[in-house]
Amino acid sequence: MTRVTIQDLRAARYCLAGVRPWFRRHGLDWQAFLDGGIDVETLRATGDALVEPVIMQAEAREAAQEMSNAEADDGR
């Protein structure tokens, strides 16, 4: 399950000053997000199209990590 992190917000070039109130408006815990990220499904459940670019960043990050891990495993 993909989790969106603060790094994904930054990579999508979102303004963090605007994201924090967005979390509050949608009843999401900002501090919990900072501590461990948030599930993609939780973000999609808000119905806000603005989450999609951030989700795409998270999925790309995870795919790159998986590829890197697979390459490391091949080298053993």
Protein Blocks (a to p, Z undefined) as FASTA:
>chain_A
ZZddfklmmmnopafklmmmmmmmnopafklmmmnopafklmmmnopaklmmmmmmmmmm
mmmmmmmmmmmmmmZZ
